[in-house]
Amino acid sequence: MSRAGAGIHYRNPSLFNKFYVDMSLIAGYAFSQNFSHGFDARDLDTFTRCSDEPYIGLVIIGRM
């Protein structure tokens, strides 16, 4: 799979009375997606392909 994307990243170690938060919002485009099988990476057979699609990702990490 190949992809191109961009996003924003926010991190605040002392939000809401010492609550750590780390957030990312990502938008991009995934292309050349293939599923293959075989004995090793030098001799793979592609058995299906996925269409090229845009994607959105949200990652939230928090701890006290």
N, CA, C and O atoms as a Maestro MAE file, in Angstrom:
{
 s_m_m2io_version
 :::
 2.0.0
}

f_m_ct {
 s_m_title
 :::
 protein
 m_atom[256] {
  # First column is atom index #
  i_m_mmod_type
  r_m_x_coord
  r_m_y_coord
  r_m_z_coord
  i_m_residue_number
  s_m_chain_name
  s_m_pdb_residue_name
  s_m_pdb_atom_name
  i_m_atomic_number
  :::
  1 25 0.838 -1.171 0.000 1 A "MET " " N  " 7
  2 3 0.000 0.000 0.000 1 A "MET " " CA " 6
  3 2 0.886 1.237 0.000 1 A "MET " " C  " 6
  4 15 1.908 1.280 0.685 1 A "MET " " O  " 8
  5 25 0.500 2.205 -0.745 2 A "SER " " N  " 7
  6 3 1.145 3.513 -0.726 2 A "SER " " CA " 6
  7 2 0.105 4.524 -0.304 2 A "SER " " C  " 6
  8 15 -1.082 4.357 -0.582 2 A "SER " " O  " 8
  9 25 0.550 5.578 0.372 3 A "ARG " " N  " 7
  10 3 -0.404 6.595 0.783 3 A "ARG " " CA " 6
  11 2 0.264 7.948 0.903 3 A "ARG " " C  " 6
  12 15 1.467 8.051 1.144 3 A "ARG " " O  " 8
  13 25 -0.531 8.973 0.734 4 A "ALA " " N  " 7
  14 3 -0.092 10.350 0.911 4 A "ALA " " CA " 6
  15 2 -1.101 11.017 1.827 4 A "ALA " " C  " 6
  16 15 -2.308 10.841 1.658 4 A "ALA " " O  " 8
  17 25 -0.624 11.770 2.781 5 A "GLY " " N  " 7
  18 3 -1.540 12.393 3.724 5 A "GLY " " CA " 6
  19 2 -0.928 13.576 4.432 5 A "GLY " " C  " 6
  20 15 0.278 13.814 4.366 5 A "GLY " " O  " 8
  21 25 -1.781 14.309 5.109 6 A "ALA " " N  " 7
  22 3 -1.363 15.460 5.899 6 A "ALA " " CA " 6
  23 2 -2.318 15.570 7.080 6 A "ALA " " C  " 6
  24 15 -3.438 15.061 7.039 6 A "ALA " " O  " 8
  25 25 -1.866 16.231 8.117 7 A "GLY " " N  " 7
  26 3 -2.725 16.349 9.282 7 A "GLY " " CA " 6
  27 2 -2.214 17.362 10.279 7 A "GLY " " C  " 6
  28 15 -1.235 18.072 10.050 7 A "GLY " " O  " 8
  29 25 -2.924 17.400 11.404 8 A "ILE " " N  " 7
  30 3 -2.543 18.277 12.493 8 A "ILE " " CA " 6
  31 2 -2.341 17.424 13.744 8 A "ILE " " C  " 6
  32 15 -2.976 16.383 13.915 8 A "ILE " " O  " 8
  33 25 -1.450 17.881 14.607 9 A "HIS " " N  " 7
  34 3 -1.104 17.156 15.820 9 A "HIS " " CA " 6
  35 2 -1.151 18.142 16.981 9 A "HIS " " C  " 6
  36 15 -0.560 19.220 16.911 9 A "HIS " " O  " 8
  37 25 -1.861 17.767 18.059 10 A "TYR " " N  " 7
  38 3 -1.978 18.617 19.243 10 A "TYR " " CA " 6
  39 2 -1.559 17.797 20.454 10 A "TYR " " C  " 6
  40 15 -2.015 16.666 20.629 10 A "TYR " " O  " 8
  41 25 -0.697 18.360 21.287 11 A "ARG " " N  " 7
  42 3 -0.256 17.676 22.507 11 A "ARG " " CA " 6
  43 2 -0.224 18.691 23.641 11 A "ARG " " C  " 6
  44 15 0.344 19.774 23.498 11 A "ARG " " O  " 8
  45 25 -0.838 18.334 24.773 12 A "ASN " " N  " 7
  46 3 -0.832 19.184 25.946 12 A "ASN " " CA " 6
  47 2 -0.646 18.311 27.186 12 A "ASN " " C  " 6
  48 15 -1.551 17.556 27.540 12 A "ASN " " O  " 8
  49 25 0.499 18.395 27.848 13 A "PRO " " N  " 7
  50 3 0.756 17.519 28.994 13 A "PRO " " CA " 6
  51 2 0.024 17.923 30.271 13 A "PRO " " C  " 6
  52 15 0.043 17.164 31.241 13 A "PRO " " O  " 8
  53 25 -0.615 19.083 30.306 14 A "SER " " N  " 7
  54 3 -1.269 19.508 31.542 14 A "SER " " CA " 6
  55 2 -2.689 20.015 31.312 14 A "SER " " C  " 6
  56 15 -3.112 20.975 31.958 14 A "SER " " O  " 8
  57 25 -3.414 19.398 30.422 15 A "LEU " " N  " 7
  58 3 -4.794 19.795 30.145 15 A "LEU " " CA " 6
  59 2 -5.707 19.230 31.228 15 A "LEU " " C  " 6
  60 15 -5.525 18.085 31.641 15 A "LEU " " O  " 8
  61 25 -6.667 19.990 31.689 16 A "PHE " " N  " 7
  62 3 -7.673 19.547 32.666 16 A "PHE " " CA " 6
  63 2 -7.037 18.961 33.924 16 A "PHE " " C  " 6
  64 15 -7.249 17.795 34.254 16 A "PHE " " O  " 8
  65 25 -6.258 19.781 34.618 17 A "ASN " " N  " 7
  66 3 -5.698 19.386 35.911 17 A "ASN " " CA " 6
  67 2 -4.787 18.164 35.811 17 A "ASN " " C  " 6
  68 15 -5.061 17.123 36.408 17 A "ASN " " O  " 8
  69 25 -3.729 18.301 35.070 18 A "LYS " " N  " 7
  70 3 -2.682 17.282 34.913 18 A "LYS " " CA " 6
  71 2 -3.136 16.041 34.146 18 A "LYS " " C  " 6
  72 15 -2.608 14.953 34.376 18 A "LYS " " O  " 8
  73 25 -4.078 16.179 33.265 19 A "PHE " " N  " 7
  74 3 -4.495 15.086 32.377 19 A "PHE " " CA " 6
  75 2 -3.760 15.265 31.049 19 A "PHE " " C  " 6
  76 15 -3.903 16.305 30.405 19 A "PHE " " O  " 8
  77 25 -2.980 14.273 30.631 20 A "TYR " " N  " 7
  78 3 -2.189 14.335 29.398 20 A "TYR " " CA " 6
  79 2 -3.081 13.972 28.206 20 A "TYR " " C  " 6
  80 15 -3.806 12.979 28.256 20 A "TYR " " O  " 8
  81 25 -3.029 14.764 27.149 21 A "VAL " " N  " 7
  82 3 -3.790 14.459 25.933 21 A "VAL " " CA " 6
  83 2 -2.887 14.658 24.713 21 A "VAL " " C  " 6
  84 15 -2.103 15.604 24.643 21 A "VAL " " O  " 8
  85 25 -3.022 13.740 23.759 22 A "ASP " " N  " 7
  86 3 -2.254 13.760 22.514 22 A "ASP " " CA " 6
  87 2 -3.230 13.382 21.401 22 A "ASP " " C  " 6
  88 15 -3.718 12.252 21.370 22 A "ASP " " O  " 8
  89 25 -3.522 14.315 20.483 23 A "MET " " N  " 7
  90 3 -4.515 14.078 19.431 23 A "MET " " CA " 6
  91 2 -3.914 14.364 18.056 23 A "MET " " C  " 6
  92 15 -3.093 15.267 17.893 23 A "MET " " O  " 8
  93 25 -4.345 13.572 17.073 24 A "SER " " N  " 7
  94 3 -3.952 13.788 15.682 24 A "SER " " CA " 6
  95 2 -5.164 13.602 14.786 24 A "SER " " C  " 6
  96 15 -5.967 12.694 15.000 24 A "SER " " O  " 8
  97 25 -5.296 14.453 13.793 25 A "LEU " " N  " 7
  98 3 -6.338 14.340 12.772 25 A "LEU " " CA " 6
  99 2 -5.628 14.297 11.426 25 A "LEU " " C  " 6
  100 15 -4.863 15.201 11.090 25 A "LEU " " O  " 8
  101 25 -5.885 13.236 10.653 26 A "ILE " " N  " 7
  102 3 -5.152 12.989 9.418 26 A "ILE " " CA " 6
  103 2 -6.141 12.785 8.266 26 A "ILE " " C  " 6
  104 15 -7.172 12.133 8.434 26 A "ILE " " O  " 8
  105 25 -5.826 13.340 7.117 27 A "ALA " " N  " 7
  106 3 -6.589 13.097 5.895 27 A "ALA " " CA " 6
  107 2 -5.601 12.750 4.796 27 A "ALA " " C  " 6
  108 15 -4.518 13.330 4.714 27 A "ALA " " O  " 8
  109 25 -5.982 11.800 3.953 28 A "GLY " " N  " 7
  110 3 -5.049 11.405 2.907 28 A "GLY " " CA " 6
  111 2 -5.706 10.551 1.838 28 A "GLY " " C  " 6
  112 15 -6.930 10.465 1.742 28 A "GLY " " O  " 8
  113 25 -4.860 9.927 1.043 29 A "TYR " " N  " 7
  114 3 -5.300 9.107 -0.079 29 A "TYR " " CA " 6
  115 2 -4.445 7.846 -0.123 29 A "TYR " " C  " 6
  116 15 -3.218 7.929 -0.166 29 A "TYR " " O  " 8
  117 25 -5.082 6.687 -0.113 30 A "ALA " " N  " 7
  118 3 -4.384 5.395 -0.182 30 A "ALA " " CA " 6
  119 2 -4.507 4.852 -1.610 30 A "ALA " " C  " 6
  120 15 -5.585 4.878 -2.204 30 A "ALA " " O  " 8
  121 25 -3.384 4.360 -2.151 31 A "PHE " " N  " 7
  122 3 -3.400 3.853 -3.523 31 A "PHE " " CA " 6
  123 2 -2.435 2.683 -3.652 31 A "PHE " " C  " 6
  124 15 -1.616 2.448 -2.763 31 A "PHE " " O  " 8
  125 25 -2.529 1.957 -4.746 32 A "SER " " N  " 7
  126 3 -1.692 0.776 -5.027 32 A "SER " " CA " 6
  127 2 -1.782 -0.259 -3.908 32 A "SER " " C  " 6
  128 15 -0.764 -0.763 -3.433 32 A "SER " " O  " 8
  129 25 -3.006 -0.570 -3.493 33 A "GLN " " N  " 7
  130 3 -3.224 -1.535 -2.427 33 A "GLN " " CA " 6
  131 2 -3.404 -2.928 -3.021 33 A "GLN " " C  " 6
  132 15 -4.306 -3.152 -3.829 33 A "GLN " " O  " 8
  133 25 -2.550 -3.856 -2.622 34 A "ASN " " N  " 7
  134 3 -2.591 -5.226 -3.118 34 A "ASN " " CA " 6
  135 2 -2.494 -6.199 -1.953 34 A "ASN " " C  " 6
  136 15 -1.813 -5.926 -0.964 34 A "ASN " " O  " 8
  137 25 -3.170 -7.325 -2.068 35 A "PHE " " N  " 7
  138 3 -3.005 -8.440 -1.146 35 A "PHE " " CA " 6
  139 2 -2.333 -9.565 -1.909 35 A "PHE " " C  " 6
  140 15 -2.797 -9.973 -2.974 35 A "PHE " " O  " 8
  141 25 -1.232 -10.066 -1.353 36 A "SER " " N  " 7
  142 3 -0.440 -11.086 -2.031 36 A "SER " " CA " 6
  143 2 -0.194 -12.269 -1.110 36 A "SER " " C  " 6
  144 15 -0.331 -12.163 0.109 36 A "SER " " O  " 8
  145 25 0.172 -13.398 -1.709 37 A "HIS " " N  " 7
  146 3 0.573 -14.558 -0.925 37 A "HIS " " CA " 6
  147 2 1.755 -15.209 -1.613 37 A "HIS " " C  " 6
  148 15 1.967 -15.036 -2.813 37 A "HIS " " O  " 8
  149 25 2.516 -15.953 -0.844 38 A "GLY " " N  " 7
  150 3 3.691 -16.628 -1.377 38 A "GLY " " CA " 6
  151 2 4.628 -17.026 -0.254 38 A "GLY " " C  " 6
  152 15 4.395 -16.714 0.914 38 A "GLY " " O  " 8
  153 25 5.686 -17.716 -0.628 39 A "PHE " " N  " 7
  154 3 6.627 -18.237 0.354 39 A "PHE " " CA " 6
  155 2 7.464 -17.124 0.978 39 A "PHE " " C  " 6
  156 15 7.653 -17.115 2.195 39 A "PHE " " O  " 8
  157 25 7.972 -16.188 0.176 40 A "ASP " " N  " 7
  158 3 8.699 -15.037 0.701 40 A "ASP " " CA " 6
  159 2 8.491 -13.839 -0.218 40 A "ASP " " C  " 6
  160 15 7.814 -13.949 -1.241 40 A "ASP " " O  " 8
  161 25 9.069 -12.701 0.141 41 A "ALA " " N  " 7
  162 3 8.812 -11.445 -0.566 41 A "ALA " " CA " 6
  163 2 9.387 -11.408 -1.973 41 A "ALA " " C  " 6
  164 15 9.026 -10.522 -2.748 41 A "ALA " " O  " 8
  165 25 10.260 -12.329 -2.329 42 A "ARG " " N  " 7
  166 3 10.856 -12.327 -3.669 42 A "ARG " " CA " 6
  167 2 9.954 -12.960 -4.721 42 A "ARG " " C  " 6
  168 15 10.161 -12.750 -5.916 42 A "ARG " " O  " 8
  169 25 8.956 -13.732 -4.293 43 A "ASP " " N  " 7
  170 3 8.091 -14.435 -5.248 43 A "ASP " " CA " 6
  171 2 6.650 -14.434 -4.731 43 A "ASP " " C  " 6
  172 15 6.166 -15.452 -4.234 43 A "ASP " " O  " 8
  173 25 5.971 -13.296 -4.847 44 A "LEU " " N  " 7
  174 3 4.600 -13.172 -4.367 44 A "LEU " " CA " 6
  175 2 3.621 -13.186 -5.530 44 A "LEU " " C  " 6
  176 15 3.926 -12.707 -6.622 44 A "LEU " " O  " 8
  177 25 2.443 -13.740 -5.280 45 A "ASP " " N  " 7
  178 3 1.346 -13.727 -6.245 45 A "ASP " " CA " 6
  179 2 0.226 -12.853 -5.696 45 A "ASP " " C  " 6
  180 15 -0.260 -13.087 -4.590 45 A "ASP " " O  " 8
  181 25 -0.183 -11.852 -6.461 46 A "THR " " N  " 7
  182 3 -1.272 -10.975 -6.037 46 A "THR " " CA " 6
  183 2 -2.586 -11.701 -6.247 46 A "THR " " C  " 6
  184 15 -2.857 -12.206 -7.336 46 A "THR " " O  " 8
  185 25 -3.414 -11.755 -5.188 47 A "PHE " " N  " 7
  186 3 -4.699 -12.425 -5.353 47 A "PHE " " CA " 6
  187 2 -5.874 -11.468 -5.304 47 A "PHE " " C  " 6
  188 15 -6.981 -11.868 -5.665 47 A "PHE " " O  " 8
  189 25 -5.696 -10.230 -4.879 48 A "THR " " N  " 7
  190 3 -6.760 -9.235 -4.993 48 A "THR " " CA " 6
  191 2 -6.166 -7.839 -4.852 48 A "THR " " C  " 6
  192 15 -5.070 -7.665 -4.321 48 A "THR " " O  " 8
  193 25 -6.895 -6.869 -5.328 49 A "ARG " " N  " 7
  194 3 -6.506 -5.466 -5.240 49 A "ARG " " CA " 6
  195 2 -7.655 -4.676 -4.641 49 A "ARG " " C  " 6
  196 15 -8.822 -5.025 -4.820 49 A "ARG " " O  " 8
  197 25 -7.317 -3.611 -3.929 50 A "CYS " " N  " 7
  198 3 -8.328 -2.702 -3.382 50 A "CYS " " CA " 6
  199 2 -8.328 -1.429 -4.212 50 A "CYS " " C  " 6
  200 15 -7.309 -1.040 -4.783 50 A "CYS " " O  " 8
  201 25 -9.477 -0.794 -4.267 51 A "SER " " N  " 7
  202 3 -9.569 0.450 -5.030 51 A "SER " " CA " 6
  203 2 -8.837 1.578 -4.307 51 A "SER " " C  " 6
  204 15 -8.661 1.531 -3.090 51 A "SER " " O  " 8
  205 25 -8.422 2.569 -5.048 52 A "ASP " " N  " 7
  206 3 -7.783 3.754 -4.482 52 A "ASP " " CA " 6
  207 2 -8.865 4.589 -3.796 52 A "ASP " " C  " 6
  208 15 -9.898 4.884 -4.398 52 A "ASP " " O  " 8
  209 25 -8.629 4.966 -2.545 53 A "GLU " " N  " 7
  210 3 -9.649 5.651 -1.757 53 A "GLU " " CA " 6
  211 2 -9.037 6.728 -0.867 53 A "GLU " " C  " 6
  212 15 -7.898 6.592 -0.420 53 A "GLU " " O  " 8
  213 25 -9.799 7.809 -0.606 54 A "PRO " " N  " 7
  214 3 -9.377 8.777 0.408 54 A "PRO " " CA " 6
  215 2 -9.679 8.208 1.800 54 A "PRO " " C  " 6
  216 15 -10.528 7.329 1.947 54 A "PRO " " O  " 8
  217 25 -8.982 8.714 2.810 55 A "TYR " " N  " 7
  218 3 -9.235 8.267 4.175 55 A "TYR " " CA " 6
  219 2 -9.091 9.430 5.151 55 A "TYR " " C  " 6
  220 15 -8.447 10.438 4.862 55 A "TYR " " O  " 8
  221 25 -9.709 9.256 6.312 56 A "ILE " " N  " 7
  222 3 -9.606 10.202 7.425 56 A "ILE " " CA " 6
  223 2 -9.263 9.385 8.664 56 A "ILE " " C  " 6
  224 15 -9.860 8.335 8.902 56 A "ILE " " O  " 8
  225 25 -8.315 9.856 9.444 57 A "GLY " " N  " 7
  226 3 -7.924 9.162 10.672 57 A "GLY " " CA " 6
  227 2 -7.936 10.112 11.859 57 A "GLY " " C  " 6
  228 15 -7.569 11.281 11.746 57 A "GLY " " O  " 8
  229 25 -8.366 9.582 13.002 58 A "LEU " " N  " 7
  230 3 -8.369 10.346 14.253 58 A "LEU " " CA " 6
  231 2 -7.730 9.468 15.322 58 A "LEU " " C  " 6
  232 15 -8.170 8.342 15.550 58 A "LEU " " O  " 8
  233 25 -6.693 9.983 15.976 59 A "VAL " " N  " 7
  234 3 -6.006 9.269 17.038 59 A "VAL " " CA " 6
  235 2 -6.060 10.133 18.288 59 A "VAL " " C  " 6
  236 15 -5.655 11.295 18.259 59 A "VAL " " O  " 8
  237 25 -6.565 9.565 19.399 60 A "ILE " " N  " 7
  238 3 -6.623 10.265 20.673 60 A "ILE " " CA " 6
  239 2 -5.972 9.390 21.733 60 A "ILE " " C  " 6
  240 15 -6.353 8.234 21.916 60 A "ILE " " O  " 8
  241 25 -4.993 9.945 22.425 61 A "ILE " " N  " 7
  242 3 -4.299 9.257 23.502 61 A "ILE " " CA " 6
  243 2 -4.390 10.142 24.737 61 A "ILE " " C  " 6
  244 15 -4.089 11.334 24.674 61 A "ILE " " O  " 8
  245 25 -4.799 9.571 25.841 62 A "GLY " " N  " 7
  246 3 -4.886 10.322 27.076 62 A "GLY " " CA " 6
  247 2 -4.484 9.483 28.265 62 A "GLY " " C  " 6
  248 15 -4.618 8.259 28.246 62 A "GLY " " O  " 8
  249 25 -3.998 10.131 29.290 63 A "ARG " " N  " 7
  250 3 -3.659 9.432 30.529 63 A "ARG " " CA " 6
  251 2 -3.649 10.424 31.677 63 A "ARG " " C  " 6
  252 15 -3.531 11.633 31.476 63 A "ARG " " O  " 8
  253 25 -3.773 9.903 32.851 64 A "MET " " N  " 7
  254 3 -3.773 10.736 34.050 64 A "MET " " CA " 6
  255 2 -2.457 10.615 34.772 64 A "MET " " C  " 6
  256 15 -2.262 11.245 35.811 64 A "MET " " O  " 8
  :::
 }
 m_bond[255] {
  # First column is bond index #
  i_m_from
  i_m_to
  i_m_order
  :::
  1 1 2 1
  2 2 3 1
  3 3 4 2
  4 3 5 1
  5 5 6 1
  6 6 7 1
  7 7 8 2
  8 7 9 1
  9 9 10 1
  10 10 11 1
  11 11 12 2
  12 11 13 1
  13 13 14 1
  14 14 15 1
  15 15 16 2
  16 15 17 1
  17 17 18 1
  18 18 19 1
  19 19 20 2
  20 19 21 1
  21 21 22 1
  22 22 23 1
  23 23 24 2
  24 23 25 1
  25 25 26 1
  26 26 27 1
  27 27 28 2
  28 27 29 1
  29 29 30 1
  30 30 31 1
  31 31 32 2
  32 31 33 1
  33 33 34 1
  34 34 35 1
  35 35 36 2
  36 35 37 1
  37 37 38 1
  38 38 39 1
  39 39 40 2
  40 39 41 1
  41 41 42 1
  42 42 43 1
  43 43 44 2
  44 43 45 1
  45 45 46 1
  46 46 47 1
  47 47 48 2
  48 47 49 1
  49 49 50 1
  50 50 51 1
  51 51 52 2
  52 51 53 1
  53 53 54 1
  54 54 55 1
  55 55 56 2
  56 55 57 1
  57 57 58 1
  58 58 59 1
  59 59 60 2
  60 59 61 1
  61 61 62 1
  62 62 63 1
  63 63 64 2
  64 63 65 1
  65 65 66 1
  66 66 67 1
  67 67 68 2
  68 67 69 1
  69 69 70 1
  70 70 71 1
  71 71 72 2
  72 71 73 1
  73 73 74 1
  74 74 75 1
  75 75 76 2
  76 75 77 1
  77 77 78 1
  78 78 79 1
  79 79 80 2
  80 79 81 1
  81 81 82 1
  82 82 83 1
  83 83 84 2
  84 83 85 1
  85 85 86 1
  86 86 87 1
  87 87 88 2
  88 87 89 1
  89 89 90 1
  90 90 91 1
  91 91 92 2
  92 91 93 1
  93 93 94 1
  94 94 95 1
  95 95 96 2
  96 95 97 1
  97 97 98 1
  98 98 99 1
  99 99 100 2
  100 99 101 1
  101 101 102 1
  102 102 103 1
  103 103 104 2
  104 103 105 1
  105 105 106 1
  106 106 107 1
  107 107 108 2
  108 107 109 1
  109 109 110 1
  110 110 111 1
  111 111 112 2
  112 111 113 1
  113 113 114 1
  114 114 115 1
  115 115 116 2
  116 115 117 1
  117 117 118 1
  118 118 119 1
  119 119 120 2
  120 119 121 1
  121 121 122 1
  122 122 123 1
  123 123 124 2
  124 123 125 1
  125 125 126 1
  126 126 127 1
  127 127 128 2
  128 127 129 1
  129 129 130 1
  130 130 131 1
  131 131 132 2
  132 131 133 1
  133 133 134 1
  134 134 135 1
  135 135 136 2
  136 135 137 1
  137 137 138 1
  138 138 139 1
  139 139 140 2
  140 139 141 1
  141 141 142 1
  142 142 143 1
  143 143 144 2
  144 143 145 1
  145 145 146 1
  146 146 147 1
  147 147 148 2
  148 147 149 1
  149 149 150 1
  150 150 151 1
  151 151 152 2
  152 151 153 1
  153 153 154 1
  154 154 155 1
  155 155 156 2
  156 155 157 1
  157 157 158 1
  158 158 159 1
  159 159 160 2
  160 159 161 1
  161 161 162 1
  162 162 163 1
  163 163 164 2
  164 163 165 1
  165 165 166 1
  166 166 167 1
  167 167 168 2
  168 167 169 1
  169 169 170 1
  170 170 171 1
  171 171 172 2
  172 171 173 1
  173 173 174 1
  174 174 175 1
  175 175 176 2
  176 175 177 1
  177 177 178 1
  178 178 179 1
  179 179 180 2
  180 179 181 1
  181 181 182 1
  182 182 183 1
  183 183 184 2
  184 183 185 1
  185 185 186 1
  186 186 187 1
  187 187 188 2
  188 187 189 1
  189 189 190 1
  190 190 191 1
  191 191 192 2
  192 191 193 1
  193 193 194 1
  194 194 195 1
  195 195 196 2
  196 195 197 1
  197 197 198 1
  198 198 199 1
  199 199 200 2
  200 199 201 1
  201 201 202 1
  202 202 203 1
  203 203 204 2
  204 203 205 1
  205 205 206 1
  206 206 207 1
  207 207 208 2
  208 207 209 1
  209 209 210 1
  210 210 211 1
  211 211 212 2
  212 211 213 1
  213 213 214 1
  214 214 215 1
  215 215 216 2
  216 215 217 1
  217 217 218 1
  218 218 219 1
  219 219 220 2
  220 219 221 1
  221 221 222 1
  222 222 223 1
  223 223 224 2
  224 223 225 1
  225 225 226 1
  226 226 227 1
  227 227 228 2
  228 227 229 1
  229 229 230 1
  230 230 231 1
  231 231 232 2
  232 231 233 1
  233 233 234 1
  234 234 235 1
  235 235 236 2
  236 235 237 1
  237 237 238 1
  238 238 239 1
  239 239 240 2
  240 239 241 1
  241 241 242 1
  242 242 243 1
  243 243 244 2
  244 243 245 1
  245 245 246 1
  246 246 247 1
  247 247 248 2
  248 247 249 1
  249 249 250 1
  250 250 251 1
  251 251 252 2
  252 251 253 1
  253 253 254 1
  254 254 255 1
  255 255 256 2
  :::
 }
}
